[in-house]
Amino acid sequence: MSIEIYYDGACPFCDGYARKLNLQRQVGRVDLIDLRSQDPRVAQVIDSGVDPNRGMVVRFGQRQYHGAEAVHILSVLSEGGGPLARLMRSPRRAMIIYPVLRALRHVALRLLGRRQIR
């Protein structure tokens, strides 16, 4: 089995979170895909109707997860991941916390002089 994680590589929070997860033992191969890259899979994700500025995307099994749901599934599957991952293991907490994390991403990108994903 494998998992694909689509994240904003220009966001220090997104990049750090995606790289800190320890998923190999649970899911096998892990593909980290920067939503700003030219990887053809990015176009497929965006064509599915996902706004990449509204959250990360996870493809696992036959499903695609977006935003809070994506972070929740990653937290459930990961070993470790720190306190944030433990908090996000609850779907309810993930739905409450994720919009705050997304807002912090927008602020970080602005402070770093980086644009939203196009």
Phi and psi restraints in degrees (value plus and minus 20) as a CYANA .aco file:
   2 SER   PHI    -164.1  -124.1
   2 SER   PSI     149.0   189.0
   3 ILE   PHI    -157.3  -117.3
   3 ILE   PSI     122.6   162.6
   4 GLU   PHI    -134.9   -94.9
   4 GLU   PSI     108.3   148.3
   5 ILE   PHI    -137.5   -97.5
   5 ILE   PSI      97.6   137.6
   6 TYR   PHI    -122.7   -82.7
   6 TYR   PSI     101.2   141.2
   7 TYR   PHI    -163.5  -123.5
   7 TYR   PSI     147.7   187.7
   8 ASP   PHI    -108.4   -68.4
   8 ASP   PSI      83.9   123.9
   9 GLY   PHI     -86.7   -46.7
   9 GLY   PSI     -36.5     3.5
  10 ALA   PHI    -105.5   -65.5
  10 ALA   PSI     -29.9    10.1
  11 CYS   PHI    -114.6   -74.6
  11 CYS   PSI      99.7   139.7
  12 PRO   PHI     -82.2   -42.2
  12 PRO   PSI     -51.5   -11.5
  13 PHE   PHI     -90.8   -50.8
  13 PHE   PSI     -67.5   -27.5
  14 CYS   PHI     -82.9   -42.9
  14 CYS   PSI     -65.9   -25.9
  15 ASP   PHI     -82.5   -42.5
  15 ASP   PSI     -66.3   -26.3
  16 GLY   PHI     -83.3   -43.3
  16 GLY   PSI     -62.5   -22.5
  17 TYR   PHI     -84.6   -44.6
  17 TYR   PSI     -67.4   -27.4
  18 ALA   PHI     -81.3   -41.3
  18 ALA   PSI     -58.0   -18.0
  19 ARG   PHI    -100.2   -60.2
  19 ARG   PSI     -41.7    -1.7
  20 LYS   PHI    -101.6   -61.6
  20 LYS   PSI     -43.4    -3.4
  21 LEU   PHI     -82.3   -42.3
  21 LEU   PSI     122.7   162.7
  22 ASN   PHI    -135.6   -95.6
  22 ASN   PSI      73.3   113.3
  23 LEU   PHI    -131.7   -91.7
  23 LEU   PSI     -33.5     6.5
  24 GLN   PHI     -74.6   -34.6
  24 GLN   PSI     -63.7   -23.7
  25 ARG   PHI     -85.9   -45.9
  25 ARG   PSI     -55.5   -15.5
  26 GLN   PHI    -101.3   -61.3
  26 GLN   PSI     -57.9   -17.9
  27 VAL   PHI    -141.8  -101.8
  27 VAL   PSI     -28.2    11.8
  28 GLY   PHI      67.9   107.9
  28 GLY   PSI    -147.4  -107.4
  29 ARG   PHI     -89.1   -49.1
  29 ARG   PSI     115.8   155.8
  30 VAL   PHI    -140.1  -100.1
  30 VAL   PSI     100.7   140.7
  31 ASP   PHI    -125.4   -85.4
  31 ASP   PSI      96.8   136.8
  32 LEU   PHI    -115.1   -75.1
  32 LEU   PSI      98.8   138.8
  33 ILE   PHI    -141.1  -101.1
  33 ILE   PSI      98.6   138.6
  34 ASP   PHI     -93.5   -53.5
  34 ASP   PSI     103.8   143.8
  35 LEU   PHI     -84.4   -44.4
  35 LEU   PSI     -32.3     7.7
  36 ARG   PHI    -112.5   -72.5
  36 ARG   PSI     -23.0    17.0
  37 SER   PHI    -101.3   -61.3
  37 SER   PSI     152.7   192.7
  38 GLN   PHI    -112.4   -72.4
  38 GLN   PSI      -8.6    31.4
  39 ASP   PHI     -76.7   -36.7
  39 ASP   PSI     108.3   148.3
  40 PRO   PHI     -80.8   -40.8
  40 PRO   PSI     -42.5    -2.5
  41 ARG   PHI     -88.0   -48.0
  41 ARG   PSI     -46.0    -6.0
  42 VAL   PHI     -83.0   -43.0
  42 VAL   PSI     -64.0   -24.0
  43 ALA   PHI     -80.8   -40.8
  43 ALA   PSI     -58.6   -18.6
  44 GLN   PHI     -82.5   -42.5
  44 GLN   PSI     -62.1   -22.1
  45 VAL   PHI     -84.5   -44.5
  45 VAL   PSI     -66.9   -26.9
  46 ILE   PHI     -86.0   -46.0
  46 ILE   PSI     -58.8   -18.8
  47 ASP   PHI     -84.6   -44.6
  47 ASP   PSI     -41.0    -1.0
  48 SER   PHI     -96.6   -56.6
  48 SER   PSI     -21.9    18.1
  49 GLY   PHI      81.4   121.4
  49 GLY   PSI     -13.8    26.2
  50 VAL   PHI    -103.0   -63.0
  50 VAL   PSI     113.2   153.2
  51 ASP   PHI    -111.5   -71.5
  51 ASP   PSI      91.4   131.4
  52 PRO   PHI     -84.6   -44.6
  52 PRO   PSI     -36.6     3.4
  53 ASN   PHI    -104.7   -64.7
  53 ASN   PSI     -25.0    15.0
  54 ARG   PHI    -120.3   -80.3
  54 ARG   PSI     -19.2    20.8
  55 GLY   PHI     128.5   168.5
  55 GLY   PSI     144.2   184.2
  56 MET   PHI     -92.6   -52.6
  56 MET   PSI     143.7   183.7
  57 VAL   PHI    -147.6  -107.6
  57 VAL   PSI     121.1   161.1
  58 VAL   PHI    -148.4  -108.4
  58 VAL   PSI     110.0   150.0
  59 ARG   PHI    -130.5   -90.5
  59 ARG   PSI      99.3   139.3
  60 PHE   PHI    -163.6  -123.6
  60 PHE   PSI     108.1   148.1
  61 GLY   PHI      44.4    84.4
  61 GLY   PSI    -153.6  -113.6
  62 GLN   PHI    -119.1   -79.1
  62 GLN   PSI      -8.1    31.9
  63 ARG   PHI    -136.5   -96.5
  63 ARG   PSI     135.8   175.8
  64 GLN   PHI    -140.0  -100.0
  64 GLN   PSI     108.8   148.8
  65 TYR   PHI    -134.0   -94.0
  65 TYR   PSI     126.2   166.2
  66 HIS   PHI    -155.4  -115.4
  66 HIS   PSI     124.4   164.4
  67 GLY   PHI      43.9    83.9
  67 GLY   PSI    -150.9  -110.9
  68 ALA   PHI     -79.2   -39.2
  68 ALA   PSI     -57.3   -17.3
  69 GLU   PHI     -84.2   -44.2
  69 GLU   PSI     -57.7   -17.7
  70 ALA   PHI     -85.9   -45.9
  70 ALA   PSI     -66.0   -26.0
  71 VAL   PHI     -86.2   -46.2
  71 VAL   PSI     -56.9   -16.9
  72 HIS   PHI     -81.6   -41.6
  72 HIS   PSI     -69.7   -29.7
  73 ILE   PHI     -83.5   -43.5
  73 ILE   PSI     -58.2   -18.2
  74 LEU   PHI     -82.6   -42.6
  74 LEU   PSI     -61.3   -21.3
  75 SER   PHI     -85.6   -45.6
  75 SER   PSI     -58.5   -18.5
  76 VAL   PHI     -86.7   -46.7
  76 VAL   PSI     -58.5   -18.5
  77 LEU   PHI    -103.1   -63.1
  77 LEU   PSI     -39.8     0.2
  78 SER   PHI    -103.7   -63.7
  78 SER   PSI     133.6   173.6
  79 GLU   PHI    -124.6   -84.6
  79 GLU   PSI      97.2   137.2
  80 GLY   PHI      67.4   107.4
  80 GLY   PSI    -151.8  -111.8
  81 GLY   PHI      69.2   109.2
  81 GLY   PSI     -27.9    12.1
  82 GLY   PHI      65.5   105.5
  82 GLY   PSI    -194.1  -154.1
  83 PRO   PHI     -82.7   -42.7
  83 PRO   PSI     -54.5   -14.5
  84 LEU   PHI     -83.4   -43.4
  84 LEU   PSI     -64.1   -24.1
  85 ALA   PHI     -81.5   -41.5
  85 ALA   PSI     -60.5   -20.5
  86 ARG   PHI     -84.1   -44.1
  86 ARG   PSI     -59.3   -19.3
  87 LEU   PHI     -84.0   -44.0
  87 LEU   PSI     -60.4   -20.4
  88 MET   PHI     -98.0   -58.0
  88 MET   PSI     -21.7    18.3
  89 ARG   PHI     -89.8   -49.8
  89 ARG   PSI     -36.9     3.1
  90 SER   PHI    -112.3   -72.3
  90 SER   PSI     102.5   142.5
  91 PRO   PHI     -79.2   -39.2
  91 PRO   PSI     -55.8   -15.8
  92 ARG   PHI     -85.8   -45.8
  92 ARG   PSI     -66.7   -26.7
  93 ARG   PHI     -83.5   -43.5
  93 ARG   PSI     -58.2   -18.2
  94 ALA   PHI     -81.4   -41.4
  94 ALA   PSI     -61.6   -21.6
  95 MET   PHI     -85.0   -45.0
  95 MET   PSI     -50.9   -10.9
  96 ILE   PHI    -101.7   -61.7
  96 ILE   PSI     -63.0   -23.0
  97 ILE   PHI    -100.5   -60.5
  97 ILE   PSI     -54.4   -14.4
  98 TYR   PHI     -78.1   -38.1
  98 TYR   PSI     -62.5   -22.5
  99 PRO   PHI     -79.7   -39.7
  99 PRO   PSI     -52.5   -12.5
 100 VAL   PHI     -87.0   -47.0
 100 VAL   PSI     -63.9   -23.9
 101 LEU   PHI     -82.6   -42.6
 101 LEU   PSI     -60.2   -20.2
 102 ARG   PHI     -84.4   -44.4
 102 ARG   PSI     -59.8   -19.8
 103 ALA   PHI     -84.6   -44.6
 103 ALA   PSI     -60.3   -20.3
 104 LEU   PHI     -83.0   -43.0
 104 LEU   PSI     -56.3   -16.3
 105 ARG   PHI     -80.6   -40.6
 105 ARG   PSI     -67.2   -27.2
 106 HIS   PHI     -80.6   -40.6
 106 HIS   PSI     -61.5   -21.5
 107 VAL   PHI     -85.1   -45.1
 107 VAL   PSI     -65.8   -25.8
 108 ALA   PHI     -80.5   -40.5
 108 ALA   PSI     -64.3   -24.3
 109 LEU   PHI     -81.9   -41.9
 109 LEU   PSI     -62.6   -22.6
 110 ARG   PHI     -82.9   -42.9
 110 ARG   PSI     -66.4   -26.4
 111 LEU   PHI     -84.0   -44.0
 111 LEU   PSI     -52.3   -12.3
 112 LEU   PHI    -105.7   -65.7
 112 LEU   PSI     -22.7    17.3
 113 GLY   PHI      52.4    92.4
 113 GLY   PSI       7.3    47.3
 114 ARG   PHI    -124.4   -84.4
 114 ARG   PSI     126.4   166.4
 115 ARG   PHI    -106.3   -66.3
 115 ARG   PSI     143.6   183.6
 116 GLN   PHI     -87.0   -47.0
 116 GLN   PSI     142.9   182.9
 117 ILE   PHI     -91.4   -51.4
 117 ILE   PSI     117.0   157.0
